[in-house]
Amino acid sequence: MAPKGLLAIKGGLVLFPNLKSEAAELVISSGTIADILAAGSPLPAHANILNATDRAIVPGLVNGHVHGHGTLAKGLVDQRWPLELFLNALPGLGANRTIEDKYLSGLLGAVEMIRKGSTACFDLFFEFPKPSREGLFAVGQAYSDAGIRAVLAPMVADRTFYQAYPELLDTMPEPLKAQALELQMAPYEASAEAAAEAFREWPFDRERIKPGIAPTIPLHCSDAFLIRCRDISREFDIPLQTHLAESKVQAVIGLNRYGKTLTAHLDDLGLLGPSFSAAHAIWLDADDMSRLADAGASLIHAPPSNMRFGSGLANIRGMLDHSLNVGMATDAANSSDSLNMFEAARLGSFISRIRTHDFDRWLGAEDVHRMATTGSAKAMGFGAKIGKIERGYKADLVFLDLTNINYVPLGDLATQMVFGENGAAVDSVMIDGRMVLDRGEITTLDEAKLRRDANAAAERLFSVKAEKRELARQLQPLVGQFCRSLTCQSYHVHGLACFSSETHQ
């Protein structure tokens, strides 16, 4: 809950929406920026004063795509796994979790994001074989306890990774095929009703912790399930996000299966719209981009995991040319190794520079900062509420220590923040007018206890998942060969650096 009364923040260097920084005083009322005054202006007599000398005050970053269930599995992903080998390994990374484990996952992720300058996130949280009211509420409570703003979307499917690709099953010897098929998602009606039940009973303030729905990957969902997710999104007025054409494997199979791109297929099913966002979306053509833009949809760029898995280099400049709203994300802590949005933004800019020699089409600091703030906020349904330091916006603010070596000497604040910040200078974080990180100390929970509990849970979970990891190990050569054969097939979009020239799609 936002603190009552007035708070005046004085002496700080404020980063404004035009990315110009000026000394200014901020007046915060009930969690909202009520006024912005010139430096040295008289402050309300009855306001509490917060001295921000030697601090830059910047908008909180908005992580547009994470998976809270991945935080207890950090450091377990092989260095040379493409996406499909990661999906093959997931049962051995995230199974057998208790309600307390799910709470810890959310809490741990929230603390990491806060410490690295994020004040909001879109979490696609997975439970097997279907979402549960108790699990979702546990993660929502974790976010509430930490003080972060979030969209919490159960990630759902009615096909496992193996069922989504019958062609892969056909390559498996019978004993392994039988073991793979032992994994079964719940029927889509059961998953849809479980999610809807949770949404009807949602106990959290939707301005802080909002529900969403996340059909995981279109190929992993029947058309009937995708349509049901579309209808749930509309019924409860909540955002819907999916992983769209993240890998060439997905793009090729989608085209073979539907006779059209995955984007066109989702459009035909009526999923595209202002509440829809597509994570990754690397293998898109010009028609895909037009469909998304015309529908008022959003795209979430996740450069750390895109590069981690070798999935490809998204054509973000082409998407902006189509007037498509683009947000920014890290992806999960076990698929990108970090929940650091400063790193995501910097990589997002750099990727654009290896797609083309036309430097006018590179993404600059303004482009990626907008994606990492208001772009993601719009995709989450928090547009015109977070992502800017402006009157009427929520006081979701990050205080950067200007005495940190990252800012010595201080040139252009925005440039140094986008290209040089690594989270080390994050001194304090305010969310909804409440200081959740104060001079390096988390104020909302016992962080030492969190570390102890998370380490104990991770050790226990790793010990009970040996059998599932062994199955993944045996399946890995088959999955790898299956994926390699598909990536060798021709596709009309080029998403790798070896195709050097940008096609201006």
Secondary structure, DSSP 8 states (H G I E B T S, - for coil): ----SEEEEEEEEEE-TTS-EEEEEEEEETTEEEEEEETT----TT-EEEE-TTEEEEE-EEEEEE-GGGGGGTT-S-TT--HHHHHHHTHHHH-S--HHHHHHHHHHHHHHHHHTTEEEEEEEEE-SSS--HHHHHHHHHHHHHHT-EEEEEEEE-SS-HHHH-HHHHTTS-HHHHHHHHH-----HHHHHHHHHHHHHT--S-TTTEEE-BEE--GGGS-HHHHHHHHHHHHHHT--EEEEES-SHHHHHHHHHHHSS-HHHHHHHTT--STTEEEEE--S--HHHHHHHHHTT-EEEE-HHHHHHTT-----HHHHHHTT-EEEE----TTTSS---HHHHHHHHHHHHHTT-S-GGGS--HHHHHHIIIIIHHHHTT-TTTSSS-STTSB--EEEEETTSGGGSS---HHHHHHHH--STTEEEEEETTEEEEETTEESSS-HHHHHHHHHHHHHHHHHHTHHHHHHHHHHHHHHHHHHHHHHTS--SS--SGGG-S----
